[in-house]
Amino acid sequence: MGMIELGEKIKTETSERSARNNWVRQAILEKGFQLIEFEGFTIKNDKVSALLDRACFEGTKKQWDTDHILNCVKEKFDALFELKMAFAARLEVPWYFVAYAYNHDRNCVASIYVFQILKEAMKLVARFDQAKDLGAWMQQYRDLEMRSRYEEKGLPLLDQELRRRGYPWPGNLDAVLSCPNGTFLSVVEFQTTIKQSVRAHCNNQWFLPRGNRKGDEQRWKVIDIIRTQAALPLWILVWSPNETEIKLKVVDEIVYSKDVAGRDPGIRYKTKRLMRERELLNFIQCACIKSMIKSKLFRMK
């Protein structure tokens, strides 16, 4: 595929717009737990089909080889690299890293390289000169129809180009929570609330279309697919920048429209609890201890 020519400096770009002030996320990390994130994941035939991360390479152009880029990726993710590899293996899907550069004179993406991250190597699988070609390539891994309009304000140029072409960058995975020993504990969905209090927050209020809102059913279906495929529980953590309370919702089941049993659509919970930061951290710690005991008992059988 020729030489890999990209800028000399790596800049992280994201389509995620609400994580910057997440004090709950920061509290979890400071306690020594790990939160594994992916910039995107795709769904096809009701299965997770690929995990994706990305970075923009800026500055003076230089020639890269795949080993050097892999080393940069390992440095970027640090201790999370092995956990991300393990999660991709758990799902039995490829993990791709998209490296790209901009042509600022033309205000467009100019060079795009797609690598598959393997156990001890990085494999170059595709190269494109335009964002639309990257979008078309990603279509082989996805079949969900994106029906909603997109807010372009403040998004990276790559996202803007992909969305104009009808190929939006796949939604991100908020986090997989891991114990300090590397055991995966749960899939986590962080939810910010400002107009409503944390106490009053209700996911089912917006599960189906209501007023001028399209409804969140498809969004929850995507999260439901990844937690089922990973065989992990789903925790929803509701927080506000203006409050100190957190609402933990442990999901039991998600019921969709046209349920065969005729049940009302919405999220069913095993438990819902309001708690302070210390209570949440203690809850996570206890869950980790239970997970380690369960793992030891399983190995003894």
C-alpha positions as CSV (number, residue, x, y, z in Angstrom):
1,M,0.0,0.0,0.0
2,G,3.0,2.3,-0.3
3,M,4.6,4.4,2.4
4,I,2.7,5.7,5.5
5,E,3.0,9.4,5.4
6,L,1.5,11.3,8.3
7,G,2.2,14.3,10.5
8,E,4.8,14.0,13.3
9,K,2.5,14.7,16.2
10,I,-0.4,12.7,17.5
11,K,-3.6,14.6,18.5
12,T,-6.5,12.8,20.1
13,E,-9.9,13.8,18.5
14,T,-13.3,12.6,19.6
15,S,-17.0,12.9,18.7
16,E,-17.8,12.5,22.4
17,R,-19.0,15.8,23.7
18,S,-20.0,15.4,27.4
19,A,-17.1,13.6,29.2
20,R,-14.8,16.5,30.0
21,N,-16.4,17.5,33.4
22,N,-17.4,14.0,34.5
23,W,-16.4,14.0,38.2
24,V,-17.8,10.6,38.8
25,R,-15.5,9.1,36.1
26,Q,-12.5,10.8,37.7
27,A,-13.4,9.6,41.2
28,I,-13.5,6.0,39.9
29,L,-10.1,6.3,38.2
30,E,-8.5,7.9,41.2
31,K,-9.6,4.9,43.3
32,G,-7.5,2.6,41.1
33,F,-10.3,1.1,39.0
34,Q,-9.9,1.1,35.2
35,L,-12.4,2.5,32.6
36,I,-11.8,1.1,29.2
37,E,-13.2,3.2,26.4
38,F,-13.4,2.8,22.6
39,E,-14.0,5.8,20.3
40,G,-16.4,3.7,18.2
41,F,-18.0,0.3,17.8
42,T,-20.1,-1.0,14.9
43,I,-23.2,-3.3,14.9
44,K,-24.2,-5.7,12.2
45,N,-26.8,-8.5,12.4
46,D,-27.4,-7.5,16.0
47,K,-23.8,-8.3,16.9
48,V,-20.8,-6.1,17.7
49,S,-18.7,-6.4,14.5
50,A,-15.7,-4.1,15.2
51,L,-14.1,-1.8,17.8
52,L,-12.4,1.4,16.7
53,D,-10.0,4.0,18.0
54,R,-8.5,6.9,16.2
55,A,-6.0,9.8,16.2
56,C,-5.1,12.8,14.0
57,F,-1.4,13.1,13.0
58,E,-0.5,16.8,12.7
59,G,2.5,18.9,11.9
60,T,5.4,18.3,9.5
61,K,5.0,15.2,7.3
62,K,7.2,12.2,8.1
63,Q,7.4,8.6,7.0
64,W,6.1,6.1,9.5
65,D,6.3,2.3,9.7
66,T,3.7,0.1,11.4
67,D,5.9,-0.8,14.3
68,H,6.5,2.9,15.2
69,I,2.7,3.6,15.0
70,L,2.0,0.6,17.2
71,N,4.5,1.9,19.8
72,C,2.7,5.3,19.7
73,V,-0.7,3.6,20.2
74,K,0.7,1.6,23.1
75,E,2.1,4.7,24.7
76,K,-1.3,6.5,24.1
77,F,-3.3,3.9,25.9
78,D,-0.6,2.9,28.4
79,A,-1.9,0.3,30.9
80,L,-5.3,0.1,29.1
81,F,-3.7,-1.3,25.9
82,E,-3.8,-4.9,27.1
83,L,-7.2,-4.5,28.6
84,K,-8.5,-3.2,25.3
85,M,-7.0,-6.1,23.5
86,A,-8.6,-8.5,26.0
87,F,-12.0,-6.9,25.5
88,A,-11.8,-7.2,21.7
89,A,-10.9,-10.9,22.2
90,R,-13.8,-11.3,24.6
91,L,-16.2,-10.0,21.9
92,E,-14.3,-11.9,19.2
93,V,-14.1,-8.8,17.0
94,P,-11.3,-6.9,15.3
95,W,-9.9,-3.8,16.9
96,Y,-9.0,-1.1,14.4
97,F,-7.0,2.1,14.7
98,V,-7.7,4.9,12.2
99,A,-4.8,7.3,11.7
100,Y,-5.4,10.4,9.6
101,A,-4.1,13.9,8.6
102,Y,-5.8,17.0,7.4
103,N,-5.1,19.2,4.4
104,H,-5.8,22.5,6.1
105,D,-5.5,24.5,2.9
106,R,-8.5,22.6,1.5
107,N,-10.1,22.1,4.9
108,C,-10.5,18.4,4.4
109,V,-9.1,15.0,5.5
110,A,-6.3,14.1,3.1
111,S,-4.7,10.9,4.3
112,I,-6.4,8.0,6.1
113,Y,-4.8,4.7,7.2
114,V,-6.7,1.9,8.9
115,F,-4.7,-0.6,11.0
116,Q,-5.8,-3.7,12.7
117,I,-4.2,-4.1,16.1
118,L,-3.1,-7.7,16.7
119,K,-1.5,-9.3,19.7
120,E,2.1,-8.2,19.1
121,A,1.7,-6.3,15.8
122,M,-0.2,-3.8,13.8
123,K,-1.5,-4.6,10.3
124,L,-2.2,-2.0,7.6
125,V,-5.5,-3.0,6.1
126,A,-6.7,0.0,4.1
127,R,-5.7,3.5,2.9
128,F,-7.9,6.3,1.7
129,D,-7.6,9.9,0.5
130,Q,-11.1,11.0,1.4
131,A,-13.4,10.7,4.4
132,K,-16.2,9.3,2.3
133,D,-14.1,6.3,1.3
134,L,-13.4,5.6,5.0
135,G,-17.2,5.8,5.6
136,A,-17.9,3.4,2.8
137,W,-15.3,0.9,4.2
138,M,-16.9,1.0,7.6
139,Q,-20.3,0.2,6.1
140,Q,-19.2,-3.5,5.8
141,Y,-19.4,-3.7,9.6
142,R,-22.7,-1.9,10.2
143,D,-26.3,-2.2,9.2
144,L,-28.1,0.1,11.7
145,E,-29.9,3.0,10.0
146,M,-29.0,6.4,11.4
147,R,-32.3,8.4,11.4
148,S,-31.5,11.4,13.5
149,R,-30.0,14.7,12.5
150,Y,-26.6,15.6,13.8
151,E,-25.2,18.6,15.6
152,E,-22.0,19.6,13.9
153,K,-20.9,22.4,16.2
154,G,-17.6,21.8,17.8
155,L,-17.0,18.4,16.2
156,P,-13.7,17.5,14.5
157,L,-13.5,17.9,10.8
158,L,-13.4,14.2,10.2
159,D,-16.8,13.8,11.9
160,Q,-18.2,16.6,9.9
161,E,-17.1,15.2,6.6
162,L,-18.4,11.7,7.4
163,R,-21.8,13.0,8.5
164,R,-22.2,15.1,5.4
165,R,-21.6,12.0,3.4
166,G,-24.2,10.0,5.4
167,Y,-21.5,7.9,7.1
168,P,-21.4,9.1,10.7
169,W,-18.5,7.9,12.9
170,P,-19.9,5.0,15.0
171,G,-21.1,5.8,18.5
172,N,-18.5,5.4,21.2
173,L,-18.5,2.9,24.1
174,D,-18.6,5.0,27.3
175,A,-16.7,2.5,29.4
176,V,-16.1,-1.0,30.5
177,L,-15.3,-1.0,34.2
178,S,-12.4,-3.2,35.3
179,C,-11.1,-4.1,38.8
180,P,-7.5,-3.3,39.6
181,N,-6.5,-6.9,38.8
182,G,-7.9,-6.6,35.3
183,T,-11.2,-8.4,35.8
184,F,-14.0,-6.9,33.7
185,L,-16.9,-5.9,36.0
186,S,-19.5,-4.2,33.9
187,V,-20.4,-2.1,30.9
188,V,-21.0,1.5,32.1
189,E,-23.2,4.2,30.6
190,F,-22.6,7.6,32.1
191,Q,-25.6,10.0,31.9
192,T,-25.5,13.7,32.6
193,T,-28.6,15.5,33.9
194,I,-28.9,19.2,34.3
195,K,-32.6,20.1,33.6
196,Q,-33.8,17.4,35.9
197,S,-32.3,16.4,39.3
198,V,-30.3,13.2,39.6
199,R,-33.0,12.0,41.9
200,A,-35.8,12.6,39.3
201,H,-33.9,11.3,36.3
202,C,-35.8,8.7,34.4
203,N,-34.5,6.9,31.3
204,N,-38.0,5.5,30.4
205,Q,-39.4,9.0,30.1
206,W,-37.5,9.4,26.7
207,F,-37.4,5.7,25.7
208,L,-40.0,6.1,23.0
209,P,-40.5,9.1,20.7
210,R,-42.1,12.0,22.5
211,G,-42.8,15.6,21.3
212,N,-39.9,16.6,19.1
213,R,-37.6,13.9,20.5
214,K,-36.9,10.8,18.4
215,G,-36.7,8.4,21.4
216,D,-33.7,6.5,22.8
217,E,-34.8,2.9,22.0
218,Q,-32.3,2.3,19.3
219,R,-29.5,3.8,21.4
220,W,-30.3,1.4,24.3
221,K,-30.5,-1.5,21.9
222,V,-26.9,-0.9,20.8
223,I,-25.7,-0.7,24.4
224,D,-27.8,-3.8,25.2
225,I,-26.1,-5.7,22.3
226,I,-22.6,-5.0,23.5
227,R,-23.2,-5.9,27.1
228,T,-24.9,-9.1,26.1
229,Q,-22.1,-10.1,23.8
230,A,-19.6,-9.3,26.5
231,A,-21.6,-11.2,29.1
232,L,-21.4,-8.3,31.5
233,P,-24.0,-6.4,33.5
234,L,-24.9,-2.9,32.4
235,W,-24.7,-0.1,35.0
236,I,-26.1,3.3,34.3
237,L,-24.5,6.1,36.4
238,V,-26.4,9.3,36.4
239,W,-24.6,12.4,37.6
240,S,-24.8,16.2,37.4
241,P,-22.1,18.9,37.6
242,N,-24.4,20.7,40.1
243,E,-25.0,17.8,42.5
244,T,-23.0,15.4,44.8
245,E,-25.6,12.6,44.6
246,I,-25.2,9.8,42.0
247,K,-27.9,7.4,40.9
248,L,-26.7,3.9,40.1
249,K,-29.1,1.8,38.0
250,V,-28.3,-1.8,37.5
251,V,-30.1,-3.0,34.4
252,D,-32.1,-6.3,34.5
253,E,-33.7,-6.2,31.0
254,I,-34.5,-3.9,28.2
255,V,-38.0,-4.4,26.6
256,Y,-38.4,-3.1,23.0
257,S,-41.4,-2.1,20.9
258,K,-43.5,-4.9,19.6
259,D,-42.4,-7.1,22.5
260,V,-43.8,-10.6,21.9
261,A,-45.3,-10.8,25.4
262,G,-47.0,-7.4,24.9
263,R,-45.0,-5.7,27.7
264,D,-44.5,-1.9,27.7
265,P,-41.2,-0.8,26.2
266,G,-38.5,0.4,28.5
267,I,-35.7,-0.4,30.8
268,R,-36.2,-2.8,33.8
269,Y,-33.8,-2.6,36.7
270,K,-32.4,-5.0,39.2
271,T,-31.7,-2.1,41.5
272,K,-31.7,1.7,41.6
273,R,-29.9,3.5,44.3
274,L,-29.0,7.1,45.2
275,M,-25.6,7.4,46.7
276,R,-22.6,9.6,47.4
277,E,-19.2,9.2,45.9
278,R,-17.8,7.1,48.7
279,E,-20.8,4.8,48.6
280,L,-20.4,4.2,44.9
281,L,-16.7,3.4,45.3
282,N,-17.5,1.0,48.1
283,F,-20.1,-0.7,45.9
284,I,-17.6,-1.1,43.1
285,Q,-15.0,-2.5,45.5
286,C,-17.4,-5.0,46.9
287,A,-18.4,-6.1,43.4
288,C,-14.7,-6.6,42.6
289,I,-14.2,-8.8,45.6
290,K,-17.3,-10.9,44.7
291,S,-16.0,-11.2,41.2
292,M,-12.5,-12.4,42.4
293,I,-14.1,-15.0,44.7
294,K,-16.3,-16.3,42.0
295,S,-13.4,-16.5,39.6
296,K,-11.3,-18.5,42.2
297,L,-14.2,-20.9,42.9
298,F,-14.6,-21.4,39.1
299,R,-10.9,-22.3,38.7
300,M,-11.1,-24.8,41.6
301,K,-13.8,-26.8,40.0
